[in-house]
């Protein structure tokens, strides 16, 4: 006995609509490939590159937000809409609130500063370090970027090396380049 | 969150949904089993954070399903009628906007309002899903609605 797609969809919708989830997630398509997106009642919790391995992300979500983790397209609707607009070039700033649970205080400070780097501009690890009052912590800032829980929305792709090189990106350097090109930060 | 010993609900649901539906179909028939399926997993979802370990999860959810089936029989008997279908608009339940509208209500009130007005469930089913009494469910829904009215008036 296998349940129908429709019955499955209705349960997932009801669960999300009734506000009974600690975290709802889905894999959404984008021009840079599938993205795993997870949202809690507090806001957007994670974006991961690649739709595969959603299973392994679930344990992490449960640890961070609570065990009621369910695939629920409705829960990520708002984020998906903003991402679509971003990739279409019609949105330059995200309005979704973010949930930075599980992020250490230094990283959180860096990520808030990162969130203020404008669309279409780049900054450096060192400059970001200076902004949080730790000018010698460029390397630590690099680590924070590397572990950014919400890439694209928290724009770590806008952070480059002091010599202008792209350095690194969790989604791959080609994706970083593509995002910067989309924003007109590089030609 | 420390000490989470139950699996993420998604894994639990994927593992047991077919068995739950099979049991409900045997007890209630194909049509009524669908509503009971939804109610079973909503109840499970509600109680899930209070589970202290991951043992006997299959037995646990089948017990819930069994109770839902008994409740469904009881409800069906007095008037012999089936439960109303969820109101559907363009093939989607009419919950659109309700989730957003009720955002920020206390969890129980929110669930009661959504299940009553979005899914048109009777209070005894909502009570079952929330693990409370029909009166408490009715009260939660009406204080939720009062709160929403108050909010839109201010």
Boltz contact constraints between the chains, C-beta under 6 A:
constraints:
  - contact:
      token1: [A, 1]
      token2: [B, 18]
      max_distance: 6.0
  - contact:
      token1: [A, 1]
      token2: [B, 21]
      max_distance: 6.0
  - contact:
      token1: [A, 1]
      token2: [B, 22]
      max_distance: 6.0
  - contact:
      token1: [A, 2]
      token2: [B, 18]
      max_distance: 6.0
  - contact:
      token1: [A, 3]
      token2: [B, 17]
      max_distance: 6.0
  - contact:
      token1: [A, 3]
      token2: [B, 21]
      max_distance: 6.0
  - contact:
      token1: [A, 7]
      token2: [B, 34]
      max_distance: 6.0
  - contact:
      token1: [A, 11]
      token2: [B, 38]
      max_distance: 6.0
  - contact:
      token1: [A, 11]
      token2: [B, 41]
      max_distance: 6.0
  - contact:
      token1: [A, 14]
      token2: [B, 38]
      max_distance: 6.0
  - contact:
      token1: [A, 15]
      token2: [B, 45]
      max_distance: 6.0
  - contact:
      token1: [A, 17]
      token2: [B, 95]
      max_distance: 6.0
  - contact:
      token1: [A, 17]
      token2: [B, 99]
      max_distance: 6.0
  - contact:
      token1: [A, 17]
      token2: [B, 114]
      max_distance: 6.0
  - contact:
      token1: [A, 17]
      token2: [B, 118]
      max_distance: 6.0
  - contact:
      token1: [A, 18]
      token2: [B, 111]
      max_distance: 6.0
  - contact:
      token1: [A, 18]
      token2: [B, 114]
      max_distance: 6.0
  - contact:
      token1: [A, 18]
      token2: [B, 115]
      max_distance: 6.0
  - contact:
      token1: [A, 19]
      token2: [B, 110]
      max_distance: 6.0
  - contact:
      token1: [A, 20]
      token2: [B, 45]
      max_distance: 6.0
  - contact:
      token1: [A, 58]
      token2: [B, 8]
      max_distance: 6.0
  - contact:
      token1: [A, 58]
      token2: [B, 10]
      max_distance: 6.0
  - contact:
      token1: [A, 62]
      token2: [B, 4]
      max_distance: 6.0
  - contact:
      token1: [A, 62]
      token2: [B, 8]
      max_distance: 6.0
  - contact:
      token1: [A, 66]
      token2: [B, 1]
      max_distance: 6.0
  - contact:
      token1: [A, 67]
      token2: [B, 4]
      max_distance: 6.0
  - contact:
      token1: [A, 67]
      token2: [B, 6]
      max_distance: 6.0
  - contact:
      token1: [A, 67]
      token2: [B, 48]
      max_distance: 6.0
  - contact:
      token1: [A, 68]
      token2: [B, 9]
      max_distance: 6.0
  - contact:
      token1: [A, 68]
      token2: [B, 45]
      max_distance: 6.0
  - contact:
      token1: [A, 68]
      token2: [B, 48]
      max_distance: 6.0
  - contact:
      token1: [A, 69]
      token2: [B, 8]
      max_distance: 6.0
  - contact:
      token1: [A, 69]
      token2: [B, 9]
      max_distance: 6.0
  - contact:
      token1: [A, 69]
      token2: [B, 10]
      max_distance: 6.0
  - contact:
      token1: [A, 70]
      token2: [B, 9]
      max_distance: 6.0
  - contact:
      token1: [A, 70]
      token2: [B, 10]
      max_distance: 6.0
  - contact:
      token1: [A, 71]
      token2: [B, 10]
      max_distance: 6.0
